Amino acid sequence: MATRQSVDEYLQRCTEAIEYAREQYKTGSQQEHYNQTEYTKALQGLENAVNDINHLSLSANDQQQDQLYRMRLQLQQLQNEMIIRHH
């Protein structure tokens, strides 16, 4: 079972990934293709976070699963926005 501390720490890392991705999204919309590497890195960070949440959810209790589910939705929404904006 996932510990409360491990879930809290992971949710914090997800929040940091979201903040980084939002910065790159903003920069990308201003600079177009000039920050391609960082933009791609941010998208990969979001994808890694989604995959990790899926894995962590397997050992989480009901409340933790709800928290992880809501975080996964945030990650995927930003990921989708970045992909749509990029193409």
BARO-942080 format. One record per residue: residue number from 1; chain; z negated, x negated, y negated of N, C-alpha, C, CB in turn. Coordinates in Angstrom, 1 decimal. Atoms other than C-alpha are relative to their C-alpha. Glycine has a CB too. Example, Ala and Ser with C-alpha at 12.3 -4.5 7.8 and 13.67 -1.06 7.14 Angstrom:
% BARO-942080
+-----+-------+--------+--------+---------+--------+---------+----------+--------+--------+---------+--------+---------+----------+
:   n : chain :   n.up : n.east : n.north :  ca.up : ca.east : ca.north :   c.up : c.east : c.north :  cb.up : cb.east : cb.north :
+-----+-------+--------+--------+---------+--------+---------+----------+--------+--------+---------+--------+---------+----------+
:   1 :     A :    0.0 :   -0.9 :     1.2 :   -7.8 :   -12.3 :      4.5 :    0.0 :   -0.9 :    -1.2 :   -1.2 :     1.0 :      0.0 :
:   2 :     A :    0.0 :    0.9 :     1.1 :   -7.1 :   -13.7 :      1.1 :   -0.8 :    0.8 :    -1.1 :    1.4 :    -0.4 :     -0.5 :
+-----+-------+--------+--------+---------+--------+---------+----------+--------+--------+---------+--------+---------+----------+
END
This chain:
% BARO-942080
+-----+-------+--------+--------+---------+--------+---------+----------+--------+--------+---------+--------+---------+----------+
:   n : chain :   n.up : n.east : n.north :  ca.up : ca.east : ca.north :   c.up : c.east : c.north :  cb.up : cb.east : cb.north :
+-----+-------+--------+--------+---------+--------+---------+----------+--------+--------+---------+--------+---------+----------+
:   1 :     A :    0.0 :   -0.8 :     1.2 :    0.0 :     0.0 :      0.0 :    0.0 :   -0.9 :    -1.3 :   -1.2 :     0.9 :      0.0 :
:   2 :     A :   -0.1 :    0.7 :     1.3 :    0.8 :    -1.2 :     -3.5 :   -1.3 :    0.1 :    -0.7 :    1.2 :     0.5 :     -0.9 :
:   3 :     A :    1.2 :   -0.1 :     0.8 :   -2.2 :    -2.1 :     -5.6 :    0.3 :    0.5 :    -1.3 :   -0.7 :    -1.3 :      0.0 :
:   4 :     A :   -0.2 :   -0.5 :     1.3 :   -2.7 :    -0.5 :     -8.9 :    0.4 :   -1.1 :    -1.0 :   -1.3 :     0.6 :     -0.5 :
:   5 :     A :   -0.3 :    1.1 :     0.8 :   -2.6 :    -3.9 :    -10.5 :    1.5 :   -0.5 :     0.1 :   -0.9 :    -1.2 :      0.3 :
:   6 :     A :   -1.4 :    0.5 :    -0.2 :    0.7 :    -4.9 :     -8.9 :    1.0 :    1.0 :    -0.6 :    0.3 :    -0.1 :      1.5 :
:   7 :     A :   -0.9 :   -1.0 :     0.6 :    2.3 :    -1.6 :    -10.0 :    0.0 :   -0.1 :    -1.5 :   -0.4 :     1.4 :      0.4 :
:   8 :     A :    0.1 :    0.2 :     1.5 :    1.0 :    -2.0 :    -13.6 :    0.7 :   -1.2 :    -0.4 :   -1.5 :    -0.1 :     -0.4 :
:   9 :     A :   -0.7 :    1.3 :     0.4 :    2.2 :    -5.6 :    -13.7 :    1.5 :    0.2 :     0.1 :   -0.4 :    -1.1 :      0.9 :
:  10 :     A :   -1.4 :   -0.2 :    -0.2 :    5.6 :    -4.5 :    -12.4 :    0.6 :    0.9 :    -1.1 :    0.3 :     0.6 :      1.4 :
:  11 :     A :   -0.5 :   -0.9 :     1.1 :    5.9 :    -1.7 :    -14.9 :    0.1 :   -0.7 :    -1.3 :   -1.0 :     1.2 :     -0.1 :
:  12 :     A :   -0.1 :    0.8 :     1.2 :    5.2 :    -4.2 :    -17.7 :    1.2 :   -0.8 :     0.0 :   -1.3 :    -0.8 :     -0.1 :
:  13 :     A :   -1.2 :    0.8 :    -0.1 :    7.9 :    -6.4 :    -16.4 :    1.3 :    0.8 :    -0.2 :    0.1 :    -0.7 :      1.4 :
:  14 :     A :   -1.1 :   -1.0 :     0.2 :   10.3 :    -3.4 :    -16.4 :    0.1 :    0.3 :    -1.5 :   -0.2 :     1.3 :      0.8 :
:  15 :     A :    0.0 :   -0.3 :     1.5 :    9.3 :    -2.6 :    -20.0 :    0.6 :   -1.2 :    -0.7 :   -1.4 :     0.3 :     -0.5 :
:  16 :     A :   -0.5 :    1.2 :     0.6 :   10.1 :    -6.2 :    -20.9 :    1.5 :   -0.1 :     0.2 :   -0.7 :    -1.3 :      0.5 :
:  17 :     A :   -1.4 :    0.0 :    -0.4 :   13.5 :    -6.0 :    -19.1 :    0.8 :    1.0 :    -0.9 :    0.2 :     0.3 :      1.5 :
:  18 :     A :   -0.6 :   -1.0 :     0.9 :   14.2 :    -2.8 :    -21.1 :    0.1 :   -0.5 :    -1.4 :   -0.8 :     1.3 :      0.1 :
:  19 :     A :    0.0 :    0.5 :     1.4 :   13.3 :    -4.4 :    -24.4 :    1.1 :   -1.1 :    -0.2 :   -1.4 :    -0.6 :     -0.4 :
:  20 :     A :   -1.0 :    1.0 :     0.1 :   15.5 :    -7.4 :    -23.7 :    1.4 :    0.6 :     0.1 :   -0.1 :    -1.0 :      1.2 :
:  21 :     A :   -1.3 :   -0.6 :    -0.1 :   18.4 :    -5.2 :    -22.6 :    0.4 :    0.8 :    -1.3 :    0.0 :     1.0 :      1.2 :
:  22 :     A :   -0.3 :   -0.8 :     1.2 :   18.1 :    -3.0 :    -25.7 :    0.4 :   -1.0 :    -1.1 :   -1.3 :     0.8 :     -0.5 :
:  23 :     A :   -0.4 :    1.0 :     1.0 :   18.2 :    -6.2 :    -27.9 :    1.4 :   -0.4 :     0.2 :   -1.0 :    -1.2 :      0.1 :
:  24 :     A :   -1.4 :    0.4 :    -0.3 :   21.4 :    -7.3 :    -26.1 :    1.0 :    1.1 :    -0.3 :    0.1 :    -0.5 :      1.4 :
:  25 :     A :   -0.8 :   -1.2 :     0.3 :   22.8 :    -3.8 :    -26.4 :    0.3 :    0.1 :    -1.5 :   -0.6 :     1.3 :      0.5 :
:  26 :     A :   -0.1 :   -0.1 :     1.4 :   22.2 :    -3.8 :    -30.1 :    0.9 :   -1.2 :    -0.5 :   -1.4 :    -0.1 :     -0.7 :
:  27 :     A :   -0.8 :    1.2 :     0.4 :   23.6 :    -7.4 :    -30.5 :    1.5 :    0.2 :     0.5 :   -0.6 :    -1.2 :      0.6 :
:  28 :     A :   -1.4 :   -0.3 :    -0.6 :   26.6 :    -6.4 :    -28.3 :    0.8 :    0.9 :    -0.9 :   -0.1 :     0.4 :      1.4 :
:  29 :     A :   -0.7 :   -1.0 :     0.8 :   27.4 :    -3.5 :    -30.5 :    0.4 :   -0.6 :    -1.3 :   -0.8 :     1.3 :     -0.2 :
:  30 :     A :   -0.3 :    0.6 :     1.2 :   27.4 :    -5.7 :    -33.5 :    1.0 :   -1.1 :     0.1 :   -1.3 :    -0.6 :     -0.7 :
:  31 :     A :   -0.8 :    1.2 :    -0.2 :   29.2 :    -8.8 :    -32.1 :    1.1 :    0.2 :     1.0 :   -0.9 :    -1.1 :      0.4 :
:  32 :     A :   -1.1 :   -0.3 :    -1.1 :   31.5 :    -7.1 :    -29.5 :   -0.2 :   -1.0 :     1.1 :    1.4 :    -0.2 :     -0.6 :
:  33 :     A :    0.0 :    0.8 :    -1.2 :   32.3 :    -9.8 :    -26.9 :   -0.7 :   -1.3 :    -0.2 :    1.4 :    -0.2 :      0.4 :
:  34 :     A :    0.6 :    1.3 :     0.2 :   30.4 :   -12.7 :    -28.4 :   -1.3 :   -0.3 :     0.8 :   -0.3 :    -0.2 :     -1.5 :
:  35 :     A :    1.3 :    0.3 :    -0.8 :   27.2 :   -12.3 :    -26.4 :    0.2 :    0.5 :     1.4 :   -1.1 :     0.8 :     -0.6 :
:  36 :     A :   -0.3 :   -0.5 :    -1.3 :   28.9 :   -11.5 :    -23.1 :   -1.0 :   -0.5 :     1.1 :    1.4 :    -0.5 :      0.4 :
:  37 :     A :    0.9 :    0.5 :    -1.0 :   26.7 :   -13.8 :    -21.1 :   -1.4 :    0.6 :     0.0 :   -0.2 :    -1.6 :     -0.1 :
:  38 :     A :    1.3 :   -0.6 :     0.1 :   23.4 :   -12.4 :    -22.4 :    0.1 :    1.5 :     0.3 :   -0.5 :    -0.2 :     -1.5 :
:  39 :     A :   -0.1 :   -1.4 :    -0.3 :   24.7 :    -8.9 :    -22.1 :    0.0 :    0.2 :     1.5 :    1.3 :     0.6 :     -0.6 :
:  40 :     A :   -0.1 :    0.0 :    -1.5 :   25.6 :    -9.5 :    -18.4 :   -1.4 :   -0.3 :     0.6 :    1.1 :    -1.0 :      0.5 :
:  41 :     A :    1.3 :    0.3 :    -0.5 :   22.2 :   -11.1 :    -17.9 :   -1.0 :    1.2 :    -0.1 :   -0.5 :    -1.3 :     -0.8 :
:  42 :     A :    0.8 :   -1.1 :     0.2 :   20.5 :    -8.1 :    -19.4 :    0.3 :    1.1 :     1.0 :    0.1 :     0.6 :     -1.4 :
:  43 :     A :   -0.3 :   -1.0 :    -1.0 :   22.4 :    -5.7 :    -17.1 :   -0.5 :   -0.4 :     1.4 :    1.6 :     0.2 :      0.0 :
:  44 :     A :    0.4 :    0.4 :    -1.3 :   21.6 :    -7.8 :    -14.1 :   -1.5 :    0.1 :     0.1 :    0.4 :    -1.5 :      0.2 :
:  45 :     A :    1.4 :   -0.2 :     0.0 :   17.9 :    -7.7 :    -15.1 :   -0.4 :    1.4 :     0.3 :   -0.6 :    -0.5 :     -1.3 :
:  46 :     A :    0.3 :   -1.5 :    -0.2 :   18.0 :    -3.9 :    -15.2 :    0.3 :    0.3 :     1.5 :    0.9 :     0.8 :     -0.9 :
:  47 :     A :   -0.3 :   -0.3 :    -1.4 :   19.7 :    -3.8 :    -11.8 :   -1.0 :   -0.6 :     0.9 :    1.4 :    -0.6 :      0.3 :
:  48 :     A :    1.1 :    0.6 :    -0.8 :   17.1 :    -6.2 :    -10.3 :   -1.2 :    0.9 :    -0.1 :   -0.3 :    -1.4 :     -0.5 :
:  49 :     A :    1.2 :   -0.9 :     0.1 :   14.4 :    -4.0 :    -11.7 :    0.1 :    1.3 :     0.8 :   -0.3 :     0.3 :     -1.5 :
:  50 :     A :   -0.2 :   -1.2 :    -0.8 :   15.8 :    -0.9 :    -10.2 :   -0.1 :   -0.3 :     1.5 :    1.4 :     0.6 :     -0.3 :
:  51 :     A :    0.1 :    0.3 :    -1.4 :   16.1 :    -2.6 :     -6.8 :   -1.4 :   -0.3 :     0.4 :    0.9 :    -1.2 :      0.3 :
:  52 :     A :    1.4 :    0.3 :    -0.3 :   12.6 :    -3.9 :     -7.0 :   -0.9 :    1.3 :     0.0 :   -0.6 :    -1.0 :     -1.1 :
:  53 :     A :    0.7 :   -1.3 :     0.0 :   11.3 :    -0.4 :     -7.9 :    0.2 :    0.7 :     1.3 :    0.4 :     0.8 :     -1.2 :
:  54 :     A :   -0.3 :   -0.7 :    -1.3 :   13.0 :     1.0 :     -4.9 :   -0.8 :   -0.6 :     1.1 :    1.5 :    -0.1 :      0.3 :
:  55 :     A :    0.8 :    0.7 :    -1.1 :   11.3 :    -1.6 :     -2.7 :   -1.5 :    0.3 :    -0.2 :    0.3 :    -1.5 :     -0.1 :
:  56 :     A :    1.4 :   -0.2 :     0.3 :    7.9 :    -1.2 :     -4.4 :   -0.4 :    1.5 :     0.3 :   -0.4 :    -0.3 :     -1.4 :
:  57 :     A :    0.3 :   -1.4 :    -0.2 :    8.1 :     2.6 :     -4.1 :   -0.4 :    0.3 :     1.5 :    1.2 :     0.9 :     -0.4 :
:  58 :     A :    0.2 :   -0.2 :    -1.4 :    8.0 :     2.3 :     -0.3 :   -1.5 :   -0.1 :     0.4 :    0.8 :    -1.0 :      0.8 :
:  59 :     A :    1.4 :    0.3 :    -0.3 :    4.4 :     1.1 :     -0.4 :   -1.0 :    0.7 :    -1.1 :   -0.3 :    -1.4 :      0.1 :
:  60 :     A :    0.8 :   -0.6 :     1.1 :    3.2 :     3.2 :     -3.4 :   -0.6 :    1.4 :     0.4 :    0.8 :     0.1 :     -1.3 :
:  61 :     A :    0.5 :   -1.4 :    -0.2 :    1.0 :     6.3 :     -3.4 :    0.7 :    0.9 :    -0.9 :   -1.6 :     0.0 :     -0.3 :
:  62 :     A :   -0.7 :   -1.1 :     0.7 :    2.1 :     9.6 :     -4.9 :    0.0 :   -0.3 :    -1.5 :   -0.6 :     1.3 :      0.3 :
:  63 :     A :    0.1 :    0.2 :     1.4 :    0.9 :     8.8 :     -8.4 :    0.9 :   -1.2 :    -0.4 :   -1.4 :    -0.2 :     -0.5 :
:  64 :     A :   -0.8 :    1.2 :     0.2 :    2.5 :     5.3 :     -8.3 :    1.5 :    0.3 :     0.1 :   -0.5 :    -1.1 :      0.9 :
:  65 :     A :   -1.4 :   -0.3 :    -0.2 :    5.7 :     6.7 :     -7.0 :    0.5 :    0.8 :    -1.2 :    0.2 :     0.8 :      1.3 :
:  66 :     A :   -0.4 :   -0.7 :     1.1 :    5.8 :     9.1 :     -9.9 :    0.3 :   -0.9 :    -1.2 :   -1.0 :     1.1 :     -0.4 :
:  67 :     A :   -0.2 :    1.0 :     1.1 :    5.3 :     6.2 :    -12.4 :    1.3 :   -0.8 :     0.2 :   -1.2 :    -0.9 :     -0.1 :
:  68 :     A :   -1.1 :    0.9 :    -0.3 :    7.9 :     4.1 :    -10.7 :    1.3 :    0.8 :    -0.1 :   -0.1 :    -0.5 :      1.4 :
:  69 :     A :   -1.2 :   -0.8 :     0.2 :   10.4 :     7.0 :    -10.6 :    0.4 :    0.2 :    -1.4 :   -0.3 :     1.4 :      0.7 :
:  70 :     A :   -0.2 :   -0.2 :     1.4 :   10.0 :     7.6 :    -14.3 :    0.6 :   -1.3 :    -0.6 :   -1.2 :     0.5 :     -0.8 :
:  71 :     A :   -0.5 :    1.3 :     0.5 :   10.6 :     3.9 :    -15.0 :    1.4 :   -0.2 :     0.5 :   -1.0 :    -1.2 :      0.5 :
:  72 :     A :   -1.4 :    0.1 :    -0.5 :   13.6 :     3.9 :    -12.7 :    1.0 :    0.8 :    -0.8 :    0.1 :     0.4 :      1.5 :
:  73 :     A :   -0.9 :   -0.8 :     0.8 :   15.1 :     6.7 :    -14.7 :    0.3 :   -0.7 :    -1.4 :   -0.6 :     1.4 :     -0.3 :
:  74 :     A :   -0.2 :    0.7 :     1.3 :   14.6 :     4.8 :    -18.0 :    1.0 :   -1.2 :     0.2 :   -1.3 :    -0.5 :     -0.5 :
:  75 :     A :   -0.9 :    1.1 :    -0.2 :   16.2 :     1.7 :    -16.5 :    1.4 :    0.4 :     0.3 :   -0.6 :    -0.8 :      1.2 :
:  76 :     A :   -1.4 :   -0.4 :    -0.3 :   19.2 :     3.5 :    -15.1 :    0.7 :    0.6 :    -1.2 :   -0.1 :     1.0 :      1.2 :
:  77 :     A :   -0.6 :   -0.6 :     1.2 :   19.7 :     5.4 :    -18.3 :    0.6 :   -1.1 :    -0.9 :   -1.0 :     0.9 :     -0.7 :
:  78 :     A :   -0.5 :    1.1 :     0.8 :   19.9 :     2.2 :    -20.3 :    1.1 :   -0.7 :     0.6 :   -1.2 :    -0.9 :     -0.3 :
:  79 :     A :   -1.1 :    0.7 :    -0.7 :   22.0 :     0.6 :    -17.7 :    1.3 :    0.7 :    -0.1 :   -0.4 :    -0.2 :      1.5 :
:  80 :     A :   -1.2 :   -0.8 :     0.1 :   24.5 :     3.4 :    -17.8 :    0.5 :    0.0 :    -1.4 :   -0.3 :     1.5 :      0.3 :
:  81 :     A :   -0.4 :    0.0 :     1.4 :   24.6 :     3.4 :    -21.6 :    0.7 :   -1.4 :    -0.3 :   -1.2 :     0.1 :     -1.0 :
:  82 :     A :   -0.6 :    1.3 :     0.2 :   25.3 :    -0.4 :    -21.6 :    1.3 :   -0.1 :     0.7 :   -1.0 :    -1.1 :      0.5 :
:  83 :     A :   -1.2 :    0.1 :    -0.7 :   28.0 :    -0.1 :    -19.0 :    1.1 :    0.8 :    -0.7 :   -0.1 :     0.5 :      1.5 :
:  84 :     A :   -0.9 :   -0.9 :     0.8 :   29.7 :     2.8 :    -20.9 :    0.4 :   -0.7 :    -1.3 :   -0.6 :     1.4 :     -0.3 :
:  85 :     A :   -0.3 :    0.6 :     1.3 :   29.5 :     0.9 :    -24.2 :    0.8 :   -1.2 :     0.2 :   -1.3 :    -0.4 :     -0.7 :
:  86 :     A :   -0.7 :    1.3 :    -0.3 :   30.8 :    -2.3 :    -22.6 :    1.5 :    0.2 :     0.3 :   -0.7 :    -0.7 :      1.1 :
:  87 :     A :   -1.4 :   -0.2 :    -0.4 :   34.0 :    -0.8 :    -21.3 :    0.8 :    0.8 :    -1.0 :    0.0 :     0.7 :      1.3 :
+-----+-------+--------+--------+---------+--------+---------+----------+--------+--------+---------+--------+---------+----------+
END
